[in-house]
Amino acid sequence: MTQGMGKLVIVRHHESEWNKLGKWTGITDVHLTEKGFKKSKEMGELIKDLCFNHAFISNQIRSNETLVSMLSVCTADNQMPVERAGELNERDYGDYTGKNKWEMGSILGQEEFNDVRRGWDHPVPNGETLKMVYERAVPYFLNNILPLVKENKNVLIVSHGNTIRALTKYIENISDKDIAEVEMIFGSIVIYDLDEDGHILNKEVRKIND
């Protein structure tokens, strides 16, 4: 690890009520399911060896519920600063919000469906592309989160699948084309050592059983 650099730990919130129903959630504020709360605590158990100095979450309740559940088992420091940021919110799925993903797959056709879900700059009606998520999330990371890591602080981010994909694209220098193959699955914890520019030096992935 680079001298004087803390660790960056990134976690996707666990199962929400709309995840369970197969709906595109986007910016809709929905709670975790019972399973989501349980699995979040299991994720907390996986990082009990780490001491965090700061946490960042989106404005959406499911990320906060995941963080609180994790910290209830992985840290005794309840005074750790937690910062909410709209820049870390999930992608806005626009007109597709609330629609069942798999039914939409049948309506849109497999190629369009895959492009909507995984494409870099593929539009959805009245919503955001992954590129648009990148353009809000990455500057926030560089201006607000990376400076703390450079101060040798361990920082935890709890966010959403597409927002994490956007951050991963920057951190791991992933091309526009190859980002389609990147997914942040439930129950995964990614621990990074970064260089001064916020790019990857080392990556460790810990997973709970789903």
C-alpha positions as CSV (number, residue, x, y, z in Angstrom):
1,M,0.0,0.0,0.0
2,T,1.2,3.5,-0.8
3,Q,2.7,5.2,2.2
4,G,0.2,7.4,4.0
5,M,-2.8,6.1,2.1
6,G,-5.9,4.7,3.7
7,K,-8.1,2.0,2.3
8,L,-11.3,2.6,0.2
9,V,-14.0,0.1,0.8
10,I,-17.1,0.0,-1.5
11,V,-20.3,-1.8,-0.8
12,R,-23.6,-2.0,-2.7
13,H,-26.7,-1.8,-0.5
14,H,-28.3,-5.2,-0.1
15,E,-31.7,-6.4,-1.3
16,S,-34.5,-3.8,-1.3
17,E,-38.2,-4.4,-1.6
18,W,-38.1,-3.5,-5.3
19,N,-35.0,-5.6,-5.9
20,K,-37.0,-8.6,-4.6
21,L,-39.8,-7.8,-7.0
22,G,-37.5,-7.4,-10.0
23,K,-38.3,-3.7,-10.5
24,W,-36.1,-1.0,-11.7
25,T,-35.7,1.1,-8.6
26,G,-33.5,4.0,-9.6
27,I,-34.1,7.0,-7.4
28,T,-37.2,5.7,-5.8
29,D,-36.8,5.5,-2.0
30,V,-37.6,1.9,-0.9
31,H,-36.5,0.0,2.2
32,L,-34.4,-3.1,2.5
33,T,-36.2,-6.4,2.8
34,E,-35.8,-8.6,5.9
35,K,-33.2,-10.5,3.9
36,G,-31.4,-7.2,3.1
37,F,-31.1,-6.3,6.7
38,K,-29.8,-9.8,7.6
39,K,-27.3,-9.9,4.8
40,S,-26.0,-6.4,5.5
41,K,-25.1,-7.5,9.0
42,E,-23.2,-10.5,7.5
43,M,-21.3,-8.0,5.3
44,G,-20.4,-6.1,8.4
45,E,-18.9,-9.3,9.9
46,L,-16.6,-9.5,6.9
47,I,-14.9,-6.2,7.6
48,K,-14.6,-6.3,11.4
49,D,-10.8,-6.3,11.0
50,L,-11.0,-2.7,9.5
51,C,-11.4,0.5,11.4
52,F,-13.2,3.2,9.5
53,N,-12.7,6.9,9.9
54,H,-15.4,8.1,7.5
55,A,-18.4,6.8,5.6
56,F,-20.3,8.1,2.6
57,I,-23.8,7.0,1.5
58,S,-26.4,8.2,-1.0
59,N,-29.5,10.1,-0.1
60,Q,-31.6,6.9,-0.5
61,I,-32.8,5.0,2.6
62,R,-31.6,1.6,1.4
63,S,-28.0,2.7,1.5
64,N,-28.4,4.1,5.0
65,E,-30.1,1.0,6.2
66,T,-27.3,-1.1,4.8
67,L,-24.6,1.1,6.5
68,V,-26.4,1.1,9.9
69,S,-26.8,-2.7,9.8
70,M,-23.1,-3.2,8.8
71,L,-21.8,-0.9,11.5
72,S,-24.0,-2.5,14.2
73,V,-21.6,-5.5,14.0
74,C,-18.3,-4.2,12.6
75,T,-17.5,-1.1,14.7
76,A,-17.8,0.2,18.2
77,D,-17.3,3.8,17.0
78,N,-20.8,5.3,16.6
79,Q,-19.3,8.8,16.3
80,M,-17.8,8.1,12.8
81,P,-18.8,10.9,10.4
82,V,-21.3,9.8,7.8
83,E,-21.9,12.0,4.8
84,R,-24.9,11.7,2.6
85,A,-24.5,12.8,-1.0
86,G,-27.0,12.9,-3.9
87,E,-24.0,12.4,-6.2
88,L,-23.9,8.8,-5.0
89,N,-27.5,8.2,-5.7
90,E,-28.5,5.3,-8.0
91,R,-29.0,6.0,-11.7
92,D,-32.4,7.6,-12.6
93,Y,-34.2,5.0,-14.8
94,G,-36.7,7.7,-15.9
95,D,-39.8,6.2,-17.5
96,Y,-38.6,2.7,-16.8
97,T,-38.6,3.3,-13.0
98,G,-40.9,0.8,-11.2
99,K,-41.3,-1.5,-14.2
100,N,-40.4,-5.1,-14.0
101,K,-37.0,-5.7,-15.5
102,W,-37.7,-9.1,-17.0
103,E,-41.0,-8.0,-18.5
104,M,-39.3,-5.0,-20.0
105,G,-36.7,-7.4,-21.5
106,S,-39.5,-9.1,-23.4
107,I,-40.8,-5.7,-24.6
108,L,-37.5,-4.1,-25.5
109,G,-35.8,-7.2,-27.0
110,Q,-32.6,-8.7,-25.5
111,E,-30.1,-6.4,-27.3
112,E,-31.9,-3.1,-26.3
113,F,-32.5,-4.5,-22.8
114,N,-28.8,-5.3,-22.3
115,D,-27.8,-1.9,-23.7
116,V,-30.2,-0.2,-21.2
117,R,-28.9,-2.1,-18.3
118,R,-25.1,-2.2,-19.1
119,G,-24.4,0.3,-21.8
120,W,-22.1,3.3,-21.2
121,D,-24.0,6.0,-22.9
122,H,-27.3,4.3,-23.8
123,P,-30.3,6.6,-23.1
124,V,-33.5,5.7,-21.2
125,P,-36.6,8.0,-21.7
126,N,-36.3,10.9,-19.1
127,G,-33.6,9.1,-17.2
128,E,-29.8,9.0,-16.9
129,T,-27.1,7.1,-18.8
130,L,-24.2,5.5,-16.9
131,K,-22.1,8.2,-18.4
132,M,-24.3,10.8,-16.7
133,V,-23.9,9.0,-13.4
134,Y,-20.1,8.9,-13.9
135,E,-20.1,12.7,-14.5
136,R,-21.7,13.4,-11.1
137,A,-20.2,10.5,-9.0
138,V,-16.5,10.6,-10.0
139,P,-15.9,14.4,-9.4
140,Y,-17.6,13.9,-6.0
141,F,-15.2,11.0,-5.3
142,L,-12.2,13.0,-6.4
143,N,-13.1,16.1,-4.5
144,N,-14.6,14.7,-1.3
145,I,-13.6,11.1,-0.7
146,L,-10.1,10.7,-2.2
147,P,-8.6,13.5,-0.1
148,L,-9.6,11.6,3.1
149,V,-8.0,8.4,1.8
150,K,-4.8,10.4,1.0
151,E,-4.9,11.5,4.7
152,N,-4.4,7.8,5.6
153,K,-8.1,7.4,6.6
154,N,-10.1,4.3,5.9
155,V,-13.3,5.3,4.0
156,L,-16.4,3.2,3.5
157,I,-18.8,4.0,0.6
158,V,-22.3,2.4,0.6
159,S,-24.0,3.1,-2.7
160,H,-25.8,1.5,-5.7
161,G,-25.0,-0.8,-8.5
162,N,-24.7,1.7,-11.3
163,T,-23.0,4.3,-9.2
164,I,-20.4,1.8,-8.1
165,R,-19.9,0.7,-11.7
166,A,-19.2,4.4,-12.5
167,L,-16.7,4.7,-9.7
168,T,-15.1,1.3,-10.7
169,K,-14.7,2.6,-14.2
170,Y,-12.5,5.4,-13.0
171,I,-10.7,3.6,-10.3
172,E,-9.8,0.6,-12.5
173,N,-9.4,2.5,-15.8
174,I,-12.1,0.5,-17.6
175,S,-12.9,1.4,-21.2
176,D,-16.4,2.6,-22.3
177,K,-16.9,-0.8,-24.0
178,D,-15.7,-3.0,-21.2
179,I,-17.8,-1.4,-18.5
180,A,-20.7,-3.4,-19.9
181,E,-19.1,-6.5,-18.4
182,V,-18.8,-5.0,-14.9
183,E,-21.4,-5.6,-12.3
184,M,-21.4,-5.0,-8.5
185,I,-23.4,-8.0,-7.1
186,F,-25.2,-8.2,-3.8
187,G,-23.0,-9.3,-0.9
188,S,-19.7,-8.2,-2.3
189,I,-17.2,-5.9,-0.5
190,V,-14.4,-4.3,-2.6
191,I,-11.3,-3.1,-0.7
192,Y,-9.0,-0.9,-2.7
193,D,-5.5,0.4,-2.2
194,L,-5.2,3.5,-4.4
195,D,-2.5,5.8,-5.8
196,E,-2.5,9.6,-5.4
197,D,-4.9,10.0,-8.4
198,G,-7.4,7.5,-7.1
199,H,-6.5,4.7,-9.4
200,I,-6.1,1.0,-8.4
201,L,-3.0,-0.4,-6.9
202,N,-4.5,-3.4,-5.2
203,K,-8.0,-4.9,-5.0
204,E,-9.5,-7.4,-2.5
205,V,-13.0,-8.7,-2.8
206,R,-14.8,-10.3,0.1
207,K,-18.2,-12.0,-0.4
208,I,-21.0,-13.4,1.8
209,N,-23.0,-16.4,0.8
210,D,-26.3,-15.4,-0.7
